[in-house]
Structures are given as C-alpha cells and as structure tokens.
C-alpha cells in the first residue's frame, strides 16, 4: 500500500531498507492513485512553482534481501546459509524487476544479476515482448533473452561471445 511520507524522511526510510526507484510530480491524490496497491513510500519534495498543490515526489521501494542456501539444504536446518538473493521491485515505477544472487563470502564477480522488463522484439523492432537481461556485473550486460511467440531469442551484447562445450550433464555454453 502506498504511503505519503513528509519531506526529510528519506534518510530514515533508507535505513529501514527503502531506496529511491524513481521520481514523479503530482498532487497527493494523483500520486496515491498512480501508486495504488504498491508497497512504496512517496516522499514529498519541493512544491512546483505556479502549480498549486503539486509537488515533486521521491518514490521509494523496499529492497528485499534474503539469505539462502542450496535447495537440498532446506531439509537440514543445520546447513548454513551460503548466498543472498536481493529483489528490487520497480515494476510500479518503471516496469522493471531486478534480481541479484551472490555468495555471502564471495567476490563481486561471483554475483549473477538479472533484470526483467517489457522490451521491443529484436526481430521486427515493433512488438513489445517480455525480456530478461543477464548481467556479468552491475555495469556489463552479457545477453538478453526475449520471449517471442513460442521461442526464446538470445541477443549477445557487443563484444560478448558464446563457446560450446560438453560436460557429463550434456551440451553447455560459456558466455564471456
């Protein structure tokens, strides 16, 4: 549920696990209607000069981080958590969902990040289709997987290559 928070509350909200996902402009009623049903805090900013009742708003969503372990470890409560999954849900503000998985005691390069959104079909440049972007790290996109009809189109980013290899589990690919 959307909540209106007064100017100056953003630092306290950040400490409570929220982060700014976007900004918007509007009246109290218009921003509440825009974010109806969303788990966000709408932090009131400065008034818009010459437009009575309108303010700039910081939209702050909750970043959810959960420690996890390999799926087989859940049958043994003594197994320690080894990884963390972060979910940053920005669907209400920009239509994107960010997912990051990484080891608790690992290196930054051990992290896997994905972004889900609606994008343009790379085949025809017209249709809007679901896509998941897979990232090497926070700055480098590896590839995008577009759902087009009953197939998935993979688009490697510039400078990224894919090399086939075989393992006991079958055919696999290195992406680098």
C-alpha positions as CSV (number, residue, x, y, z in Angstrom):
1,X,0.0,0.0,0.0
2,X,1.4,3.4,-0.9
3,X,2.1,5.8,1.9
4,X,2.8,9.5,1.8
5,X,5.8,10.5,3.8
6,X,6.8,14.1,4.6
7,X,9.9,15.9,3.3
8,X,13.1,14.9,5.1
9,X,12.1,11.3,5.9
10,X,14.1,9.7,3.0
11,X,17.2,9.1,5.1
12,X,15.2,7.2,7.8
13,X,13.4,5.2,5.1
14,X,16.8,4.3,3.5
15,X,17.9,2.9,6.9
16,X,14.7,0.9,7.0
17,X,15.6,-0.8,3.7
18,X,14.0,1.5,1.1
19,X,15.7,3.2,-1.9
20,X,14.6,5.7,-4.4
21,X,13.3,4.0,-7.5
22,X,12.0,7.0,-9.4
23,X,10.6,10.5,-9.1
24,X,7.2,11.8,-10.1
25,X,5.2,15.1,-10.0
26,X,1.6,15.4,-8.8
27,X,-0.9,16.2,-6.1
28,X,-1.3,14.0,-3.0
29,X,-4.4,12.4,-4.7
30,X,-2.8,11.9,-8.1
31,X,0.3,10.1,-6.8
32,X,-1.7,8.0,-4.4
33,X,-3.9,6.9,-7.4
34,X,-0.8,6.3,-9.5
35,X,0.8,4.0,-6.9
36,X,-2.4,2.4,-5.6
37,X,-1.7,-1.1,-4.4
38,X,2.1,-0.7,-4.5
39,X,4.4,-1.2,-1.5
40,X,6.1,2.2,-1.8
41,X,6.7,5.3,0.3
42,X,6.0,8.6,-1.6
43,X,8.4,11.2,-0.1
44,X,7.1,14.7,-0.6
45,X,9.6,17.1,-2.2
46,X,9.5,20.7,-3.2
47,X,6.3,22.4,-4.4
48,X,6.1,23.0,-8.1
49,X,6.2,26.8,-8.6
50,X,3.0,28.2,-10.1
51,X,1.1,24.9,-9.9
52,X,-0.8,24.9,-6.6
53,X,-1.0,21.5,-4.8
54,X,1.6,19.8,-7.0
55,X,4.9,18.5,-5.5
56,X,7.9,16.6,-6.7
57,X,7.9,13.1,-5.1
58,X,10.6,10.5,-4.5
59,X,9.2,7.1,-4.9
60,X,10.9,4.7,-2.5
61,X,10.5,1.0,-2.8
62,X,11.7,-1.7,-0.4
63,X,14.8,-3.6,-1.3
64,X,14.4,-7.2,-0.2
65,X,17.5,-9.3,0.7
66,X,17.2,-12.8,1.9
67,X,19.9,-15.3,2.8
68,X,19.5,-18.6,1.1
69,X,21.3,-22.0,0.6
70,X,21.2,-24.7,-2.0
71,X,17.7,-26.1,-2.3
72,X,18.8,-29.5,-0.9
73,X,20.0,-27.8,2.3
74,X,16.4,-26.9,3.4
75,X,15.8,-30.4,4.6
76,X,18.6,-30.0,7.1
77,X,18.1,-26.9,9.4
78,X,21.7,-27.2,10.5
79,X,23.0,-26.3,7.0
80,X,24.2,-22.7,7.0
81,X,23.0,-20.0,4.6
82,X,25.7,-19.5,1.9
83,X,24.2,-17.0,-0.5
84,X,21.9,-14.0,-0.6
85,X,19.1,-13.1,-3.1
86,X,18.2,-9.4,-3.5
87,X,15.0,-8.4,-5.1
88,X,14.5,-4.7,-6.1
89,X,10.9,-4.4,-7.4
90,X,10.5,-1.3,-9.5
91,X,7.5,-2.6,-11.5
92,X,5.2,0.1,-10.3
93,X,7.6,3.0,-11.2
94,X,9.4,1.8,-14.3
95,X,8.2,-1.7,-15.1
96,X,11.4,-3.4,-14.1
97,X,12.3,-6.1,-11.6
98,X,16.0,-6.6,-10.6
99,X,17.3,-9.8,-9.1
100,X,20.8,-10.4,-7.8
101,X,22.2,-13.6,-6.4
102,X,25.6,-13.9,-4.8
103,X,27.7,-15.7,-2.2
104,X,27.8,-14.3,1.3
105,X,31.5,-14.8,1.5
106,X,32.3,-14.4,-2.2
107,X,33.7,-12.0,-4.7
108,X,31.8,-9.4,-6.7
109,X,32.5,-11.4,-9.9
110,X,30.6,-14.4,-8.3
111,X,27.4,-12.5,-8.4
112,X,24.6,-13.1,-11.0
113,X,22.2,-10.3,-11.8
114,X,19.1,-10.2,-14.0
115,X,16.6,-7.6,-15.0
116,X,13.1,-8.4,-16.2
117,X,11.0,-5.9,-18.2
118,X,9.0,-5.5,-21.4
119,X,11.1,-4.5,-24.4
120,X,10.9,-4.3,-28.2
121,X,11.1,-7.5,-30.2
122,X,14.7,-7.5,-31.7
123,X,13.4,-9.3,-34.8
124,X,11.0,-6.7,-36.0
125,X,11.5,-3.7,-33.8
126,X,7.7,-3.3,-33.3
127,X,6.2,-5.8,-30.9
128,X,6.5,-5.4,-27.1
129,X,7.7,-8.7,-25.6
130,X,9.0,-10.0,-22.2
131,X,12.8,-9.9,-21.8
132,X,15.3,-10.9,-19.2
133,X,18.7,-9.3,-19.3
134,X,21.6,-11.2,-17.7
135,X,24.5,-9.2,-16.5
136,X,28.2,-10.0,-15.9
137,X,28.2,-7.4,-13.2
138,X,26.4,-4.1,-12.4
139,X,28.0,-2.4,-15.4
140,X,28.2,-5.0,-18.1
141,X,25.3,-6.7,-19.8
142,X,26.0,-10.2,-21.1
143,X,22.9,-11.1,-23.1
144,X,19.2,-10.7,-23.3
145,X,16.6,-13.4,-23.6
146,X,13.4,-12.3,-25.4
147,X,10.2,-14.4,-25.4
148,X,8.9,-14.2,-28.9
149,X,5.8,-16.4,-29.5
150,X,6.7,-19.9,-28.5
151,X,10.5,-19.4,-28.7
152,X,13.3,-17.5,-26.9
153,X,15.6,-15.2,-28.9
154,X,19.1,-14.7,-27.3
155,X,20.9,-11.5,-28.2
156,X,24.5,-11.3,-27.1
157,X,25.8,-7.9,-26.3
158,X,28.6,-6.3,-28.4
159,X,32.0,-8.0,-27.6
160,X,30.3,-11.0,-25.9
161,X,31.0,-14.5,-27.2
162,X,29.5,-17.9,-26.6
163,X,31.5,-21.1,-26.7
164,X,30.0,-24.6,-26.7
165,X,31.5,-27.3,-24.5
166,X,30.4,-30.7,-23.2
167,X,30.1,-31.9,-19.6
168,X,28.7,-35.1,-18.1
169,X,25.4,-33.3,-17.9
170,X,25.4,-32.7,-21.7
171,X,26.0,-29.7,-24.1
172,X,26.6,-26.3,-22.4
173,X,27.9,-22.9,-23.3
174,X,30.4,-20.5,-21.8
175,X,29.4,-16.8,-22.2
176,X,32.3,-14.3,-21.9
